[in-house]
Amino acid sequence: MNLINKRYLFIFLGAIIGATLRLLVNYGMMEINLPFLSSTFIVNMAGAFFVGLAYMKLNATNAQLLFTTGLLGTFTTFSALSMELYFGLYTSQFIFFSVYLVLNMLGGLIMVYLGAKIGGKKYE
């Protein structure tokens, strides 16, 4: 198996794990009766934190492809966030739209920062 095919395999394996974890978070949020937006916010904040951590700890290896591109790429949900924001605009819930947008964007930046800080010095 050549190097390019191995990279795809690591991304594929990470995607299986990330998508499964995403589904489990959705089910968990339903089980504890949290609002439907909670799972998107939680996975996006967790994903932002872990991508910051991974950036500092992983070099450009198969582990990075598995974890960041595969696992976190399928675990986090920009498309779900976009749809939820659109729903806020479509239903004229402008306060919801504004607060949810700011919480996700600033929260994501803060979580990446925290992950990178906890990660320490960048792996070289």
Secondary structure, 3 states (H helix, E strand, C coil): CCHHHHHHHHHHHHHHHHHHHHHHHHHHHHHCCCCCHHHHHHHHHHHHHHHHHHHHHCCCCHHHHHHHHHHHHHHCCHHHHHHHHHHHHHCCCHHHHHHHHHHHHHHHHHHHHHHHHHHCCCCC
